[in-house]
Amino acid sequence: MPTPAVRKPGAVWTELPRSASVGAEPAGHVRLGYARTSTARQSLDAQLDSLAEAGVTRIFAEKISTRATRRPELEAAVKLAGEIRSSGVAVTLVVHEHKRLGRGIELAMLAEELKASDVGLEFLTGELKGSHDPSGIVFTVLAAMSGMEREYIRDRTLEGHESARKRGKTIGGSGVTDESMLSMALHLREQEMSLRDIAKRLVITLGAKKGQHPSPATVMRMLCEHDETTRT
């Protein structure tokens, strides 16, 4: 490769034009889309068309029930959103309607995860239609919903345990969680990780579900039980 003239011996150094970075994320705002149906028979077309009309070019789509403990495409969308945001680019996750993301505690936990990554949300229709900043009221409400749901689950769990003890029955879930899982969950919670992320890091070592990850609800129940025990 020939030496440029500006780099002859004794010449003053001059920076040459730099080539554009291949595959670099453009500065500005990235909009990622997510679409979901609950069954394989349902069509994604309406959601995909809606997202395309909204200017979304990268869409994650799947046909999977809300009851599924893992939704791979949603997890991939959230992960990519976080990675892009960490590079300094604003990111919004765009969904046709909030019900496509989940309901109740699931939606609240997802909102917590997106807020932690400073990723915005936009719903194209439904009760929450509009763009929502991570510091906005919708995220605040969803976070509060998550907190109330945790308290409800904790109270319901304690009532169930008390009822079971009176009847001499074993407490459900004891075959799934153990002391090492609780210890790891507490450690990850101290790092302010979401319940969804904590669940991904844990592995069941007992029973029929050995080798699988616990659900976020199981992690929440385990932590609530621990918190209640330490308070009494």
Phi, psi and chi 1 to 4 in degrees:
 res  aa     phi    psi   chi1   chi2   chi3   chi4
   1 MET       -  125.0 -177.7  174.8 -179.0      -
   2 PRO   -66.1  147.3   25.4  -36.1      -      -
   3 THR   -80.8  127.5  -56.9      -      -      -
   4 PRO   -59.1  150.6  -22.3   33.3      -      -
   5 ALA   -60.9  -32.7      -      -      -      -
   6 VAL   -71.1   -5.5  -67.0      -      -      -
   7 ARG  -113.4   27.1  -64.9 -165.6 -180.0  166.5
   8 LYS   -68.8  152.1  -67.6 -173.1  -63.2 -175.0
   9 PRO   -52.2  130.4  -26.0   36.4      -      -
  10 GLY    86.4   -8.1      -      -      -      -
  11 ALA   -80.0  152.3      -      -      -      -
  12 VAL   -70.3  134.5  177.1      -      -      -
  13 TRP   -70.6  132.9 -178.0   82.8      -      -
  14 THR  -130.1  130.0  -56.7      -      -      -
  15 GLU   -72.7  131.5 -177.7  177.4   10.8      -
  16 LEU   -82.2  160.1  -64.1  175.9      -      -
  17 PRO   -59.0  138.5  -24.1   34.8      -      -
  18 ARG   -92.3  144.0  -59.4 -170.0  180.0 -167.3
  19 SER   -78.1  151.3   57.3      -      -      -
  20 ALA   -67.8  142.2      -      -      -      -
  21 SER   -69.1  131.5  -60.7      -      -      -
  22 VAL   -77.8  128.2  178.2      -      -      -
  23 GLY    74.7   11.3      -      -      -      -
  24 ALA   -70.7  140.9      -      -      -      -
  25 GLU   -68.7  131.6  -73.5  -68.7  -17.6      -
  26 PRO   -66.9  144.3   26.5  -35.4      -      -
  27 ALA   -68.1  146.1      -      -      -      -
  28 GLY   130.2 -125.9      -      -      -      -
  29 HIS  -133.2  124.6 -165.1  167.4      -      -
  30 VAL  -105.4  134.1  173.3      -      -      -
  31 ARG  -116.9  113.7  -71.0  157.1   60.9   79.7
  32 LEU  -103.4  139.6  -58.3  177.0      -      -
  33 GLY  -108.9  152.5      -      -      -      -
  34 TYR  -137.1  133.1  175.1   71.6      -      -
  35 ALA  -131.9  143.9      -      -      -      -
  36 ARG  -152.7  141.6 -179.5 -171.9   64.9   82.0
  37 THR  -120.4  157.9   60.7      -      -      -
  38 SER   -81.8  -25.1  -61.8      -      -      -
  39 THR  -131.1  159.2   67.1      -      -      -
  40 ALA   -68.0  -22.3      -      -      -      -
  41 ARG   -77.4  -22.4  -68.4  177.4  -55.1 -150.8
  42 GLN   -76.4  148.9  -66.2  175.2  -54.3      -
  43 SER   -95.5  142.6  173.3      -      -      -
  44 LEU   -91.9   -4.5  -73.0  163.8      -      -
  45 ASP   -54.8  -46.5  -69.2  -12.0      -      -
  46 ALA   -61.0  -43.0      -      -      -      -
  47 GLN   -67.1  -43.0  -65.0 -179.5   56.2      -
  48 LEU   -63.4  -40.9  -63.6  178.4      -      -
  49 ASP   -64.4  -41.6  -69.9  -15.6      -      -
  50 SER   -62.7  -42.7  175.9      -      -      -
  51 LEU   -67.5  -39.3  -68.2  169.8      -      -
  52 ALA   -64.6  -40.6      -      -      -      -
  53 GLU   -66.1  -25.7  -69.3  175.2    3.3      -
  54 ALA   -83.6    2.2      -      -      -      -
  55 GLY    86.9   14.5      -      -      -      -
  56 VAL   -82.9  127.8  177.6      -      -      -
  57 THR  -104.9  -23.3   55.4      -      -      -
  58 ARG  -114.5  112.6  177.6   70.5 -175.0  -85.6
  59 ILE  -121.3  133.5  -60.0  174.8      -      -
  60 PHE  -103.7  126.5  -64.9   80.9      -      -
  61 ALA  -135.8  146.8      -      -      -      -
  62 GLU  -157.8  157.8   57.4 -168.1  -18.8      -
  63 LYS  -114.5  100.6  -63.8 -174.2  176.1 -176.5
  64 ILE  -157.4  145.4 -170.8  168.6      -      -
  65 SER   -69.8  149.8  171.9      -      -      -
  66 THR   -62.7  -25.4  -52.9      -      -      -
  67 ARG   -74.2  -14.2  -63.2  179.0 -179.6  178.1
  68 ALA   -62.7  136.9      -      -      -      -
  69 THR   -72.6  -22.3   56.2      -      -      -
  70 ARG  -132.0  137.6  -70.3 -165.3   61.5 -142.5
  71 ARG  -124.9   93.9  -77.4  175.6  -85.2  172.2
  72 PRO   -53.1  -42.5  -26.2   36.5      -      -
  73 GLU   -70.2  -36.9  -70.8  -59.6  -52.7      -
  74 LEU   -66.2  -42.9  176.8   57.7      -      -
  75 GLU   -61.2  -39.8  -68.5  175.8    5.7      -
  76 ALA   -65.9  -39.1      -      -      -      -
  77 ALA   -65.1  -44.7      -      -      -      -
  78 VAL   -65.7  -40.2  172.7      -      -      -
  79 LYS   -63.9  -46.5  179.3 -179.8  178.5 -178.8
  80 LEU   -64.2  -40.1  179.4   58.9      -      -
  81 ALA   -58.7  -43.9      -      -      -      -
  82 GLY   -65.0  -39.8      -      -      -      -
  83 GLU   -65.5  -43.0  -68.7  173.8  -10.7      -
  84 ILE   -66.0  -42.4  -65.1  175.1      -      -
  85 ARG   -63.7  -36.0 -174.9   67.7 -170.3   93.8
  86 SER   -67.0  -17.6   64.7      -      -      -
  87 SER   -85.5   -1.5   69.9      -      -      -
  88 GLY   101.2    3.0      -      -      -      -
  89 VAL   -98.2  134.3  179.0      -      -      -
  90 ALA   -67.1  140.8      -      -      -      -
  91 VAL  -134.4  139.9 -174.9      -      -      -
  92 THR  -129.6  131.9  -62.5      -      -      -
  93 LEU   -91.7  118.4 -179.5   63.0      -      -
  94 VAL  -104.8  129.0 -174.9      -      -      -
  95 VAL  -134.0  145.5 -172.4      -      -      -
  96 HIS   -58.0  -47.8 -179.1   68.7      -      -
  97 GLU  -149.7  149.6 -172.5  179.1   10.2      -
  98 HIS   -61.1  -25.7   71.2  -85.8      -      -
  99 LYS   -66.5  -19.4  -65.8  177.0 -177.9  178.5
 100 ARG   -68.9  -23.7  -61.8  -58.6   94.1 -155.3
 101 LEU   -85.8  -27.2  -69.2  177.1      -      -
 102 GLY   142.8 -176.4      -      -      -      -
 103 ARG  -129.9  154.3  -59.4  171.8 -174.1  -91.5
 104 GLY    53.3 -121.8      -      -      -      -
 105 ILE   -64.5  -34.0 -173.1   62.5      -      -
 106 GLU   -62.7  -45.7  -69.8 -179.2  -19.6      -
 107 LEU   -66.2  -39.0  179.0   58.0      -      -
 108 ALA   -65.1  -42.0      -      -      -      -
 109 MET   -66.1  -38.5  -72.5 -169.4  -62.0      -
 110 LEU   -64.4  -41.9  176.5   61.5      -      -
 111 ALA   -60.4  -38.7      -      -      -      -
 112 GLU   -62.1  -41.9  -75.4 -174.9  -14.0      -
 113 GLU   -65.6  -42.7 -170.3  171.2   -5.6      -
 114 LEU   -67.4  -39.0  -66.5  174.7      -      -
 115 LYS   -63.2  -39.7 -176.3  173.8 -176.7  176.8
 116 ALA   -62.6  -29.8      -      -      -      -
 117 SER   -94.2   -0.4  -60.9      -      -      -
 118 ASP    62.8   40.3 -164.1   30.1      -      -
 119 VAL  -104.7  131.4  173.5      -      -      -
 120 GLY   -82.4  168.1      -      -      -      -
 121 LEU  -126.8  143.5  -97.8  175.8      -      -
 122 GLU  -138.8  128.0  179.9  178.5  -11.6      -
 123 PHE  -111.1  132.6  -60.2  111.8      -      -
 124 LEU   -84.3  -17.6  -57.4  178.5      -      -
 125 THR  -156.5  174.9 -172.3      -      -      -
 126 GLY    93.2 -175.5      -      -      -      -
 127 GLU   -62.7  -29.5  -62.8   93.2  -28.2      -
 128 LEU  -103.0   22.5  -60.7  178.9      -      -
 129 LYS   -53.2  133.6  178.8 -180.0  178.6 -180.0
 130 GLY   128.6  176.8      -      -      -      -
 131 SER   -95.0  137.7  -62.5      -      -      -
 132 HIS  -128.8  120.0  -53.3  -71.6      -      -
 133 ASP   -77.1  146.5 -174.6   84.4      -      -
 134 PRO   -55.2  -25.5  -27.0   35.5      -      -
 135 SER   -94.8    5.2   60.9      -      -      -
 136 GLY   -83.2 -179.9      -      -      -      -
 137 ILE   -67.4  -36.0 -175.3   64.0      -      -
 138 VAL   -62.6  -44.3  166.6      -      -      -
 139 PHE   -63.5  -37.5  -81.8   85.8      -      -
 140 THR   -64.0  -43.8  -58.7      -      -      -
 141 VAL   -64.8  -43.8  170.5      -      -      -
 142 LEU   -65.1  -37.2  -69.6  175.4      -      -
 143 ALA   -63.9  -41.4      -      -      -      -
 144 ALA   -64.6  -39.4      -      -      -      -
 145 MET   -60.2  -40.7 -178.8 -165.8  -57.2      -
 146 SER   -62.6  -43.1  177.7      -      -      -
 147 GLY   -64.4  -43.4      -      -      -      -
 148 MET   -64.8  -39.1  -70.8 -172.7  -68.5      -
 149 GLU   -65.6  -37.9 -175.7   71.9    8.6      -
 150 ARG   -61.3  -44.0  -73.5 -169.7 -179.8   96.5
 151 GLU   -63.8  -39.6  -73.4  -62.1  -48.8      -
 152 TYR   -64.1  -45.1  172.1   71.8      -      -
 153 ILE   -63.8  -41.2  -69.9  175.8      -      -
 154 ARG   -61.2  -48.4 -179.6 -177.6   67.2   80.9
 155 ASP   -63.9  -42.9  -67.4  -17.9      -      -
 156 ARG   -64.7  -38.6 -175.2  174.9   58.5 -174.9
 157 THR   -65.4  -44.5  -60.8      -      -      -
 158 LEU   -63.9  -39.1  -68.1  173.8      -      -
 159 GLU   -63.8  -41.2  -70.1  173.4    0.7      -
 160 GLY   -65.1  -39.5      -      -      -      -
 161 HIS   -65.8  -42.4  -74.6 -174.0      -      -
 162 GLU   -64.0  -41.6 -179.0   61.2   26.2      -
 163 SER   -64.2  -40.8  177.3      -      -      -
 164 ALA   -65.7  -41.2      -      -      -      -
 165 ARG   -63.5  -38.8  -83.3 -169.3  -72.4  -92.6
 166 LYS   -63.6  -30.9  -71.6  179.8  179.2  178.3
 167 ARG   -92.1   -0.3  -69.6  172.0  171.7   77.6
 168 GLY    74.9   20.5      -      -      -      -
 169 LYS   -94.4  155.7  -63.5 -178.9  179.4  179.4
 170 THR   -76.2  151.9   57.4      -      -      -
 171 ILE   -81.2  128.7  -61.1  173.6      -      -
 172 GLY   -62.2  146.5      -      -      -      -
 173 GLY    92.5   -9.7      -      -      -      -
 174 SER   -65.7  -22.0   58.5      -      -      -
 175 GLY   -84.9   -3.1      -      -      -      -
 176 VAL  -104.5  -47.4  174.7      -      -      -
 177 THR   -96.2  157.3   60.5      -      -      -
 178 ASP  -148.6  178.4   54.5   33.2      -      -
 179 GLU   -63.6  -39.3  -71.1  -60.5  -38.1      -
 180 SER   -67.3  -37.0   60.8      -      -      -
 181 MET   -66.0  -42.6 -177.3 -177.6  -68.7      -
 182 LEU   -62.2  -43.3  172.5   60.4      -      -
 183 SER   -60.4  -44.4  177.8      -      -      -
 184 MET   -66.6  -40.3  176.2   60.1   72.2      -
 185 ALA   -62.7  -40.7      -      -      -      -
 186 LEU   -65.2  -39.8  -69.8  170.9      -      -
 187 HIS   -63.2  -44.2  171.8   69.5      -      -
 188 LEU   -69.8  -33.2  -63.9  174.9      -      -
 189 ARG   -65.9  -35.5 -175.5  174.1   67.6  171.9
 190 GLU   -62.8  -25.5  -71.1  176.8   -2.7      -
 191 GLN   -86.4    8.4  -60.6  178.5   28.6      -
 192 GLU    62.2   35.7  -61.7 -174.4  -10.3      -
 193 MET   -80.5  150.6  -66.8 -176.8   65.2      -
 194 SER   -73.1  161.7   67.2      -      -      -
 195 LEU   -61.2  -36.1  -69.7  171.8      -      -
 196 ARG   -62.8  -44.1 -172.2 -173.0  -62.2  -90.7
 197 ASP   -70.2  -37.1  -78.7  -19.7      -      -
 198 ILE   -61.9  -44.3  -67.9  175.3      -      -
 199 ALA   -59.8  -36.5      -      -      -      -
 200 LYS   -65.8  -28.2  -67.5  177.4 -174.6  175.9
 201 ARG   -85.8  -15.2  -58.7  -72.3 -174.1   91.2
 202 LEU   -96.5  150.7  -57.2  179.1      -      -
 203 VAL  -132.4  131.2  177.2      -      -      -
 204 ILE   -73.7  130.7  -61.6  171.6      -      -
 205 THR  -109.8   -2.9   59.3      -      -      -
 206 LEU  -129.3  157.7  -55.3  169.5      -      -
 207 GLY    75.0 -168.2      -      -      -      -
 208 ALA   -67.2  -23.0      -      -      -      -
 209 LYS   -97.0   18.7  -64.8 -175.4  177.6 -178.8
 210 LYS   -55.0  132.8 -177.9  177.5  179.7  179.0
 211 GLY    92.2  -11.6      -      -      -      -
 212 GLN   -94.0  166.6  -60.5 -179.8   27.4      -
 213 HIS   -88.7  142.2  -61.5  -67.0      -      -
 214 PRO   -71.7  160.2   29.1  -36.6      -      -
 215 SER   -78.1  157.5   67.4      -      -      -
 216 PRO   -56.4  -34.0  -28.5   37.3      -      -
 217 ALA   -65.8  -37.7      -      -      -      -
 218 THR   -65.4  -41.3  -63.3      -      -      -
 219 VAL   -63.1  -43.5  175.1      -      -      -
 220 MET   -61.1  -45.0  178.5 -169.9  -63.8      -
 221 ARG   -61.5  -42.2 -176.1  169.2   60.4 -110.5
 222 MET   -62.7  -43.9  176.7  174.9   61.1      -
 223 LEU   -69.2  -38.8  -67.4  173.0      -      -
 224 CYS   -63.7  -41.7  -74.8      -      -      -
 225 GLU   -62.9  -41.0  -69.7  174.3    4.2      -
 226 HIS   -63.7  -45.0  169.8  -92.3      -      -
 227 ASP   -62.3  -39.7  -67.3  -17.4      -      -
 228 GLU   -66.6  -39.2  179.5   62.5   23.9      -
 229 THR   -65.0  -41.0  -59.1      -      -      -
 230 THR   -71.8  -22.3   56.2      -      -      -
 231 ARG   -82.9  -20.8  -77.5 -162.0  -66.5  -95.8
 232 THR   -97.8      -   55.7      -      -      -
